[in-house]
Amino acid sequence: MKGLQRLGRIGLESLEGMGRSALFLLYTLYGIVQAPYKLRPVLRQIQVIGSGSFLVIFVTGAFVGMVLGLQGYYTLSKYGSASALGAAVALSLIRELGPVLTALMVIGRTGSAMCAELGIMRISEQIDALDCMAINPYRYLVSPKLIAGLLSVPLLTAVFNLVGIFGGYMVGVVLLHGNSGAYMASIRSSLTVVDLKMCFVKSVCFAFLLVWICAEHGFWVNRRPWGFGAEGVSRATTSAVVVSSVSVLVADYVITSLMM
């Protein structure tokens, strides 16, 4: 009987968590369309999410592209297909690595900070103070983050892809003395609108997931079984990073299977 009770308690807690997350998302979306509209909070969050992550995305994209160029050149040259290096690098980045790695880097840098910020505001009763002042905390705290994420992550993904393709060019053409014209021609001949559309859809969906999950974990840290305090915030931040990262990978498979 104790095992059944424990199983039922876990099931009820899971249902409660899913319902709370769904309501959190609905209130956040309503906060986006609720007047009056203020641009400054969105711009501030774009600076945090977009500008603050630019250097990390730039460096990561450069080295990922260089690794792809190095590995791809030696692999393709064994089969006499070194001229297809540009297509291999560009398609690998645009279809998969660009959106996924950009989302994971943003989760590690910004998503964790977002969760910790909202969690500290919750345990210090700042969110309760907003409720007491009749200020919608979803609209004031979360909705600007969601808008900024939906705008910033696709742009960061584009930067990642461009820098990665250039990194592959530097290794495959400049360092290993490949054919520059063949590198560019293979990109033009293999890249299609469907590939770009897939990259854009993935980046938008990943941005939506990471802001939703990280913000919800911090916003409702007091509803988690980890306690109400510093330990609860730290464990909620860890959980937010893990859950959002796994969700990005699962969503990547689902979107790829639907759009291939």
N, C-alpha and C positions, 0 to 999 in steps of 0.2 A: 504493500500500500504506500509506503514511503517513496518508493521509486515512481509510482504513478503520480503521486502528489508533486514530486519534483519535476516530472515530465510535464504535467499540466501547468505548473508555475512557469516553467521555461517557455511553454507555448503561449501563455497569456502575456508574458513579458515581451515576447517577440511580436505578437499582434499589437500590443500597446506601442512599441517602438515604431513599427511600420505606420501605424495611424498617426503618431506624433510627427513623423518625418513627412508624411503626406500633407498634413495640415500646415506644417512649417513651410512647405513649398507653395501651397496655395496662398498663404498669407504674404509670402515674399513676392509672388507674382502679382497679387493685388496691390502691394505697395509700389510696384513699378508703374502701374497705370493710374494710381491715385493722385489726384491734384492736391496742392500745386506741385509743379515739376521743378526740381532744383538740379542745376548742372554741376555746381561746385563739388558736392560729395562724390559724384561719379568721376569727375576729373581727378580728384584726390586718390580715389581707388585705382584709376588707370595708371597714375604715377606709381602707386605701390606695386600693383600686379604687373603692369607692362614695362614701365621704365626700370623698375627695380630688378626685374628678371632679365633684362636685355643682355647684360654682360655674361651671365651664366648661360643663356641660350646661345649666344654668339660663340663662346669658347667650346661648349659641348657640341654644337653643330659643326664647327670647324674640325674637331678631332674625330668625330664620327664619320664625317665625309672623307677625311684622310685615311682612316682605317678601312673604309669601304673601297677607296681607290687602291690602296695597297693590296688588300686581300683579293679584290676583284681582278686586278691586273695579273697577279700570279696565277689565279685560278683560270681566267679566260685565256691567258697566253698558252696554257697547256693544250688547249683545243684549237688554237689558231684563231681565237675570236676576241683578241684584245681591242679590236675596233669597236666592240659593243660595250666598252667600259662605261661610257657616258650614260647609256641607257640603263645599265645595271645600277649605277650609283643613283641616278635621278629617280628611277622607279622605286628603288628600295626606300629612299628618303620620303618621297611624296606619298606613296601608298601606305607605308607602315611606320618607319622609324621616326619621321618628322613629327607627326601628330602625337604618337605615343610617348616619345622621349620628352617632347616639349611639355606635355601634360604632367609627366612624372617629375620633371624638374620644377615646374610651377607648384606642384603639390608639396614637394620637399621644401621649397623656399618660402612660398606665400601661403599655401594651404595650412601648413602647420602653425604659422604665425596668426592666421585668421582664426583658427580654432582656439589658440591660446588667448588671443585678445578678447574674444567673446566669452570664453570661459572665465577669465579674470573679472570681466565686467559683471558676469552673473554672480560669482561668489562674493564680490564686493558690493552687490546689490545696486549697481548702477542701472541695470536693465529694469529692475523693479522701480527705481526712481523715475525712469522714463514713463513707465506705466502710470505712476502716481501723478505725473505732470501732463497726462493725457497726450503723450507723444507716442506714436506707433513705433515700437522698437524694430519691427520688421522693415518698415519703410525707411527708418532713419539709419539702421545699422547694416541690414542684410541686402536689401534691394540694390543699393549702389554697388555693392561687391559683385552681385550677379551680373548687372549690366556691364561693369568694367571687365569682368572675366570673359563674357561673351564677345566683347570687342577686342580685348588684348590677346587672348590665347590664339585666335586665328592669325593675327599679325605676327606674333612670336613664332608660330609654326612656319609662316612664310619666310621669316628671317632665318630660321633653322635650316629650311630646305635650300635657300639660296647660298648660305654660307657653306653648307655641307657639299653642295655641288661644286662650289669653287674649291673647297678643300680636296675633293676627289680629283679635280683638274690639276691642282698644284702637285699632287703626288703622282697621278697617272701620266701627266703630260710633261710637267716641268722636271720632276725628280727622276722619273723612270723613262723619260724621253719617248712617250707615246705620241700618237698623231693628234694634234690639236683639232684639225678639221673633222677627223673621224669621231672624236669625242663629242663635239657639238652637234654634228650631223646625226649621230645615233640618238641624242636627246630629242632633237626635233622630230625624228621619224617615229620614235616609240611613245612619246608622251602624248596623251589624248585628253580631251575635255573630261572624260569619265574619271581619269586619275585625279585631276584637279578638283573635281566635284567631290570625290571620295575624301580627299584630304581636307577640304573645307567642312564637310559634314562631320567628319571625325573630330576635328578641332573644336567645333561648336558643341558637340555632344560631350566631349571630355571636359570642356570648360564648365558646362552646366553641371555635370556630375561632381566635379571637384569642389565647386563653390557650395553646392547644395549639401554635400556630405560633411565637408570640413566646418561650414558655418553651423549646421545643425548639431554637430557634436559639441561645439563650444557653447552654443546658445542654450542647450538643454543639458549642460553638464550636471546640474543638480538632480536630474532624473535618472542618471546612470547609477549603477550599483557600486561605484568606486568611492563614494563618500563626497562630502561637500568641503572642498579645500584644495590645497596645492596639489596633493596627490591625485585628486580627481581630475584636475586640469591636465596634469602631465599624462595620465593614463588615457584621458579623452583625446588628447593631441596625438598620442601614439596610435590609438584606434582609428582616428580620422585619417591619418596618413596611410595606414594599412588598408582600410576598407576602400578608400577612394582610389588607391593604386590598383587594387584587385578589380574594382568596378571598371576602371579604365581599360584594363586588359580584357575583361569579359565583353565590354561594349565594343572593343576593337574587333573581336571575333564576330560578334553579331552583325555589326555594320558591314564588315568585309564579306560575310556570307550573303548578305542581302544585296550588296551592290556589285558583286563580281559578275 
